[in-house]
Amino acid sequence: MSQIRVSRMKPKPPLIPLGTLIGRELRTKKVENPTIKYGQAALAKKGEDYFLIKPDCQRISGNPSTSFSVFAIFDGHNGISAAIFAKENLLNNVLSAIPQGICRDEWLQALPRALVAGFVRTDIEFQQKGTYPLPFHYMKFYALFLGL
């Protein structure tokens, strides 16, 4: 008669939203005014999601008063190729489409058009690589620019 060995895996604790954790800390008076620099949480089912966290960007190089942060999620569809390529190239293409030496307000006005130009350039570059069977639009993208 053969013996069957059963091992029990410890259940993973449930994911708790960041807002809930901060709320708990505030209610227990452990933290007065929490400061959060940045964070990341993910639950990828197919491994097609890539993240970009750049908390140290500057509109004018060497000038900390022009700092901003970029957070992005690249959700690859039918593979990871477009998500990886966008993570590595999209931000530089967007920033290179913004004229240099302009003031903050002009920079903010130029940003929407630069986003479009950056997407188009990244799409063209992705397709020119020729090694990927799917066009760049097989990816969802979410981004947030903070501190502008």
Residue, then its C-alpha position, 0 to 999 in steps of 0.5 A: m500500500s502506498q502512502i500519500r503525503v499531503s502538505r499544506m501551503k500557508p495561505k497568502p494574506p489578502l492584498i490590502p489597498l494602500g488607502t486602507l493601510i494609511g487610514r488605519e495608521l491615521r486612526t490609531k494616531k501612529v502617523e500624523n501626516p504620512t508622506i509617500k514617495y512612490g510605490q508599486a503593486a502588481l498582480a500579473k496573470k500572464g506576465e505581460d505588464y511592465f512598470l516605469i517609475k521615474p521619481d527624479c525627472q527634471r524639465i531643466s537638467g540640473n535644476p531641482s525646482t523643475s522636478f517631476s515624476v512619471f509613473a506608467i503601466f504598460d500592459g502587453h496584449n498577445g505578448i510582452s514585446a510592445a510593453i517592453f519596447a514602450k517602457e524602454n523608449l516612450l518616455n524619451n520620445v515624449l520628452s524629446a518632442i517638447p521644446q527645450g528652454i520653455c517655461r513651466d506653463e509652456w511646457l505643460q501646454a506642449l505636453p499633450r501634443a508631445l504625448v501624441a508625438g511620442f506615441v507615434r514615434t515609438d509606434i513607428e520605431f517598434q514597427q521598423k524593428g520588424t522582428y515583432p509580428l504585432p503592431f504597437h497598438y497591441m498594448k494598453f498604456y497608463a501614465l501619470f506625470l506628477g509635480l509639474 
